Amino acid sequence: MSRMTLEQLLKQDPLGKMWQQVNDRGAETYAIYGEEFESESLEIANAALSEALKDPEKNSIIVNHRNWAQEGVNEIAALAGANPVHLYRYLELSTLIHTAGQKAYKKTLQRSWRALLPHSNIIPLGKGEFPAAMNKPFIVFYSADWCFPCWVTKPVLARLSRFFTKVPLFYVSDDEIRKREGIQYVPYLAAYLLNGSVVTSQCGGTTEELWKTLNLLIDLGKGFEGRGELVCTETECKIVNPE
């Protein structure tokens, strides 16, 4: 495990660089298929699908559809009023373009996480486990094995954790626990404070943003009551109550 300083790690920005590599791989794939992807016939099929998704009843059927092979897409196309051949090709190319980076880097990220975790200050919890009541705040990083952004974030979080000593940092990848705790998205961070309050936040797209978020959850969380979300603009960061 690299023993670089925090300043060196933030400057190197492995999180931002990884996202750039993922996006570059997607751009390379788009360069190959982009002309077909933006063809009139496929755009029409996508527009029909987008319109169908605006209807609550159709949206529920489409989103919960389990068969995305040609037969299943035929059913969705009929529901959306789209050409099934064109819709299938649109969905096929969309998946190919948007997952190109995932296929290229996921295994590398998995190996990195497994190598870094034992040397980090992250406390992994098993299925059904959650931190017991503590006499100090703690932070939970919510993740999921199916979540590619989580795999991008986890190795960097493991490296940053060596420098983060304000509160214990736990790792939870149990969907049932996540839903019970009211966390809708992953990867996500949640600070559990002494007065029972909870402050949540996205992780950010750079190493510095992730480091800043870990610290702000605790620093701004002091004195906050209730359930809040850490929100940052170009000029300030604050905790807001969800509407």
C-alpha positions, 0 to 999 in steps of 0.5 A: 500500500502506498505511503504517500501523504494526504497532500500527495493523495489529494493532488494525485486525485485517483478518484477523478482520474479513474472517472476520466478513464471511464469516461474516455473509454465510453467516448471511444466506444461512442466514436465507433457507434455514435453515428448509428446511435444518433440515427433518426430511426433510433432517436424516434424509438428512444423518444417513444420510450421516453414519452411512455415513461412519463405515464405512471402506469406504463412507467411502472411496467417498463421499469419493473420489466425483467426481460430485456431480450428481444422478446421482452423489448417487443412487449415494451415497444408495443406498450410505447408505440415504438418500432421493436427492432429500432428500440432493441438496437437503441437499448443495445447501443446505449448499454454498450456505450455506457458500460464500456468503462465498467467492463474495462476497469471493474475487475481492477477496481475490485482487486484494488479494494480487496487489497486496500481494505485490510490496511485501511481504517474502514470497519466492514460489516456483514449482512444484517449488521449495523454499528451498535450504539456508541458514545461518539458519532460515526460515519457509514459508507453505503455501497452495493456489489452491483454499483459500479460508482461504488467500486470506483469510490471504494479504493480511494475511500480506503486510502483516505481512511488512513488519514481520517481519525475524527470518527469511526468509518463503517462499510455497509453493502446490505441493501436491506439495511440501507433501505431501513436507514432511508438511504435511496442511492449508492454510493452514499455517506451518512453521519450518525450523530450523538443526539440521534441526528443523521446527515447524509451526502453524496461522495463527490467525483474527486478525491478532494471532494470525498475528503471534504465530505467526510470532514464536513459531515462531522464538522457541520453536523455538530449541533444539527438536529433531525435528518439533513443532507449536506449540500455544497455550492461553489461558495458554501456548504450547509446542511439542509432538511429534506423537503 
